[in-house]
Amino acid sequence: MGAMIIISTYPDRKSVLKIANVVVTKQLAACVNFTKINSIYTWQGKMEKTEEFLAFFKTTSKVSSSLKDEIKKLHPYKIPEIAEIKINSVNKAYLDWLVQSTGNKSQK
């Protein structure tokens, strides 16, 4: 079982806090880090410059699919960013905590 980080952006602090509380409570993520960022992108043919919140959802490969489904279901954006990063190396103590915190009973 591997460690994963799912990345997504949100329009405001309230929306990222809401989803972070849901997925940690459901043990789909062990931790959610988030920070305010500035984004420049095109949307519907128009250049946009806005402040957003970038969230890093720390999870395991075993529950990452369920986490991505939950993010998609609760996300306020019409087309949310949901990107997955597989972690090639992580210290054992952290991985053990991650596994335990995401409702996984045994590490394989």
HELIX and SHEET records of a PDB file:
HELIX    1   1 ARG A   13  THR A   25  1                                  13    
HELIX    2   2 SER A   64  LEU A   74  1                                  11    
HELIX    3   3 LYS A   92  SER A  101  1                                  10    
SHEET    1   A 4 CYS A  31  TRP A  43  0                                        
SHEET    2   A 4 LYS A  46  THR A  60 -1                                        
SHEET    3   A 4 ALA A   3  TYR A  10 -1                                        
SHEET    4   A 4 ALA A  83  LYS A  86 -1                                        
END                                                                             
